[in-house]
């Protein structure tokens, strides 16, 4: 197991900087969450993220709290709660951003339904320019 960043602080909303391959494809994002935390031992590719408010993923709404995004290989991620209970396997596509940052970066869909939690579109680990884009059904 290698060290990765585990979120211990609340997410901080910031204006999104940089250009991603998703934007080049015509998708636009309003904001990103930058996450800072302390190191903990986890499997390589796994991410522990704490959300200060509800968020949504394809077919899944998550309450505020800590979740582990487990790398399932072959473009799949398993979402677990902080106790390890599995919620759902999600399909992803590889995506690229222009500049890597030292923090987690989570991109949200600008066109979320009214009164619905923001949809996570893509996630990037610290120091990585390659990330995962979640696959949503067509609207």
DOZADREN-593219 format. One record per atom (N, C-alpha, C): residue in one letter; x, y, z. Coordinates in steps of 0.2 Angstrom, whole numbers, plus 5000, padded with zeros to 4 digits. Last residue first. Layout:
# DOZADREN-593219
aXYZ/...
# end
This chain:
# DOZADREN-593219
x485350664897/x484750694899/x484250704894/x486150504898/x485950564894/x485350594897/x486950454913/x486550444907/x486350504904/x488750484916/x488050494917/x487550474912/x490250434921/x489850434915/x489050434918/x491550544927/x491050494929/x490550494923/x493250544924/x492650574922/x492050524923/x494750554933/x494250514931/x493550554930/x496350614927/x495850604932/x495350554929/x498050674926/x497550634923/x497050614929/x498850754933/x498550784927/x497950744924/x499150744950/x498950714944/x498650754939/x499350804962/x499950794958/x499850764952/x497950734970/x498450774970/x499050754966/x496750674958/x497150664964/x497650714964/x495150724952/x495850724951/x496250714957/x493550694945/x494050694951/x494750684949/x492050754938/x492750724937/x493050734944/x490750784942/x490850764935/x491550724934/x489550774954/x490250774953/x490350744946/x488150884955/x488450824952/x489150824951/x487450954970/x487850964964/x488150894962/x485750904974/x486450914976/x486950914970/x484351004969/x484750934969/x485450954971/x483651124967/x483651084973/x483951024974/x483651104949/x483551144955/x483451094961/x485051004942/x484351014943/x484251054949/x486551074936/x486251024941/x485451044941/x487551124927/x486851124925/x486451074930/x488851114930/x488551184931/x487751174930/x489550984938/x489151004933/x488851074934/x491251004946/x490450994946/x490151014940/x492750924950/x492350964946/x491650954946/x493950924962/x493350894960/x492950944956/x495550894967/x495150934963/x494550894961/x496750884980/x496250854976/x495850904972/x498350974977/x497750954981/x497250914976/x499251024969/x499550984975/x498950964979/x498851004952/x498951044958/x499150994964/x499251004934/x499150964940/x499251014946/x498451074920/x498951084925/x498751044932/x497551024911/x498151054909/x498651054914/x496850864913/x496850934914/x497450964913/x495950724906/x496550764907/x496450834909/x495150564909/x495150634907/x495750674909/x494450404907/x495050444908/x494950514906/x492750374913/x493250384907/x493850424910/x491850254923/x492250314922/x492650314916/x490550184933/x490950184927/x491250254926/x490450134949/x490350184944/x490850174939/x489650034962/x490250034957/x489950084951/x489150094978/x489050074971/x489650074967/x489450064992/x488750104989/x488650084982/x490049965005/x490049984998/x489350014996/x490750015020/x490149985017/x490150015010/x491850075027/x491950025022/x491349995018/x491550185034/x491650115038/x491750065033/x491350285026/x491950285030/x492050225034/x490750205011/x490750255016/x491350245021/x491350194994/x491250165000/x491150215005/x491250164977/x491150214982/x490950174988/x492350104965/x491950084970/x491850144975/x492550144948/x492750164954/x492150134959/x493350094932/x492850084937/x493050114944/x494350074922/x493850134922/x493250124926/x495149964926/x494749964920/x494150014920/x495049984944/x495449974937/x494949964932/x494450034955/x494349964953/x494649944946/x494950134968/x495050114961/x494950044959/x493750204978/x494150144977/x494250134970/x493450324988/x493350314981/x493950264979/x492650345003/x493250315000/x493050294992/x491950485012/x491850425007/x492550405004/x491250575025/x491850545022/x491650485018/x489950705022/x490250645026/x490950625022/x488250735017/x488950765019/x489250705023/x487650605006/x487550655012/x488250685013/x487550564989/x487950554995/x487750615000/x486550474977/x486650544981/x487050524988/x486750394962/x486850394969/x486950464972/x486750394948/x486250354952/x486350344959/x488250474947/x487750434943/x487350384947/x488250574962/x488550544957/x488050504953/x488050724972/x487850664968/x488250644963/x488250784989/x488450784982/x488050724978/x487950885004/x487750834999/x488050844992/x489450955011/x488750965009/x488550905005/x490750925014/x490350965019/x489650975017/x491550775011/x491150825008/x490750865014/x493050705010/x492550725015/x492150785012/x493850555003/x493650625002/x493050645007/x495150454999/x494650465004/x494450545004/x495550354985/x495450424988/x494950424993/x496750244978/x496150254982/x496150324985/x497950234972/x497350254968/x496750264972/x498550114983/x498750164978/x498150174973/x497750104999/x497950074992/x498050124987/x498350205012/x497750175008/x498150145002/x498850285026/x498950235022/x498350205019/x498850465025/x498650405028/x498750345023/x499150645026/x499250575023/x499050515028/x497850765028/x498450735030/x498550665027/x497250885016/x497150835021/x497850815023/x496250985005/x496850975008/x496750925014/x495451004990/x495450974996/x496150964999/x494351104981/x495051094982/x495051064989/x493151094969/x493251084976/x494051064977/x492651214957/x493051144958/x493051154966/x491351274946/x491851274951/x492151204953/x490751264933/x490651324937/x491251324942/x491151194917/x491151184925/x491151254928/x490551134902/x490851184906/x490751174913/x490951034887/x490651034894/x490951094898/x491751034876/x491151074876/x490751074883/x492950974876/x492350944872/x491750974873/x493651064883/x493751064876/x493251024872/x493251024895/x493051084893/x493151094886/x493850894896/x493150904896/x492850964894/x495150934897/x494950894891/x494150904890/x495251094905/x495251014905/x495050994898/x496151224911/x495751194906/x495751124906/x496251334925/x496551284920/x495951264915/x495251344939/x495851374936/x496051314931/x493751384947/x494151334943/x494651374939/x493651454963/x493551464956/x493951414952/x493251354976/x493651404973/x493451404966/x492751284992/x492551304985/x493051354982/x493451165001/x493451235000/x493251244993/x492851035013/x493051055006/x493051135005/x493651015029/x493051025025/x493251055018/x494950895032/x494650965032/x494050965028/x495450775029/x495250785035/x494950855037/x495650665016/x495350725018/x495150725025/x497150585012/x496450575015/x496250645018/x498250544999/x497950605004/x497250585006/x499250405001/x498850444997/x498550495002/x500550285001/x500250345005/x499850385000/x500250114996/x500650174996/x500250235000/x500449945000/x500050005000/x500450065000/
# end
